[in-house]
Amino acid sequence: MIPIEATKLEQIETLLAQSAQGIHLLFDRQKLAQILANPTDEKEFFTFENLGRIQDLLTQFIARSSFQAKIDYLRSLDAEAYELIVRTYFHIVDSTVLAAHRFKH
């Protein structure tokens, strides 16, 4: 597994915060719209088989040293890998937004 530096995690937190506000700078808009137009069942998407690949893709993505390097990495992915990372990224964004705005008693 690739070790991830704290600064790279901070970069991802910043990107996730921007995405939570509707600013999606990393992704190709047309591909993003095409992927997210087709909803998937989380149980079907986050299968045991997919989880290992998702972890590897995200680790490599996060480990990139700069914003441009992250974009270049995304552009280098095949369509299936790109969809895996997009769906995972937006699952994280959605979960974060929901967790931050739910009323807790």
C-alpha positions in Angstrom: 0.0 0.0 0.0 1.2 3.5 -0.8 1.8 5.7 2.3 -0.2 8.9 2.3 1.2 12.1 3.7 -0.9 14.3 6.0 -0.7 17.2 3.5 -2.2 15.0 0.8 -5.1 14.2 3.1 -5.6 17.9 3.7 -5.7 18.5 0.0 -8.5 15.8 -0.4 -10.4 17.3 2.5 -10.3 20.7 0.8 -11.5 19.2 -2.5 -14.3 17.3 -0.7 -15.4 20.5 1.0 -15.5 22.3 -2.3 -17.5 19.4 -3.8 -19.9 19.6 -0.9 -20.6 23.2 -2.1 -21.1 22.1 -5.7 -17.7 22.9 -7.0 -16.3 19.9 -8.8 -13.0 20.9 -10.3 -11.4 17.5 -10.7 -13.9 15.8 -13.0 -14.9 16.2 -16.6 -18.4 17.7 -16.5 -19.8 15.6 -19.4 -18.4 12.3 -18.0 -19.6 13.2 -14.5 -23.1 14.0 -15.7 -23.2 10.8 -17.8 -22.1 8.6 -14.8 -24.3 10.2 -12.2 -27.4 10.2 -14.5 -27.5 6.4 -13.9 -28.0 5.7 -10.3 -26.6 2.5 -8.8 -27.6 0.5 -5.8 -24.9 0.9 -3.1 -25.1 -2.8 -2.2 -24.4 -3.7 -5.8 -21.7 -1.1 -6.3 -19.7 -1.5 -3.0 -19.2 -5.2 -3.4 -16.3 -7.1 -2.0 -14.8 -7.4 -5.4 -15.0 -3.6 -6.0 -13.7 -2.6 -2.6 -10.1 -3.7 -3.1 -10.0 -1.9 -6.5 -11.7 1.2 -5.0 -9.2 1.4 -2.2 -6.3 1.1 -4.7 -7.7 3.7 -7.0 -8.4 6.2 -4.2 -5.0 5.6 -2.6 -3.2 6.3 -5.9 -5.4 9.3 -6.4 -4.8 10.8 -3.0 -1.0 10.1 -3.2 -0.7 12.4 -6.2 1.4 15.5 -5.3 -0.6 18.2 -6.9 -4.1 19.2 -8.1 -2.9 18.8 -11.7 -1.4 15.5 -11.0 -4.7 14.3 -9.6 -6.5 15.5 -12.7 -3.9 13.8 -14.9 -4.3 10.6 -13.0 -8.1 10.7 -13.4 -7.7 11.3 -17.2 -5.4 8.2 -17.4 -8.0 5.9 -16.0 -10.1 3.6 -18.2 -13.9 4.2 -18.2 -14.6 1.5 -15.5 -12.0 2.8 -13.1 -13.0 6.4 -13.7 -16.6 5.5 -12.9 -15.5 3.6 -9.7 -13.6 6.6 -8.4 -16.4 9.1 -9.4 -19.1 7.1 -7.6 -16.9 6.5 -4.6 -15.9 10.2 -4.4 -19.5 11.4 -4.6 -20.6 8.8 -2.1 -18.1 10.3 0.3 -19.3 13.8 -0.5 -23.0 12.9 0.0 -22.3 11.0 3.2 -20.4 13.9 4.6 -23.1 16.4 3.7 -25.8 14.3 5.2 -23.9 13.7 8.4 -23.2 17.4 8.8 -26.9 18.4 8.3 -28.8 15.8 10.2 -30.5 16.8 13.4 -29.2 14.6 16.2 -31.1 14.1 19.4 
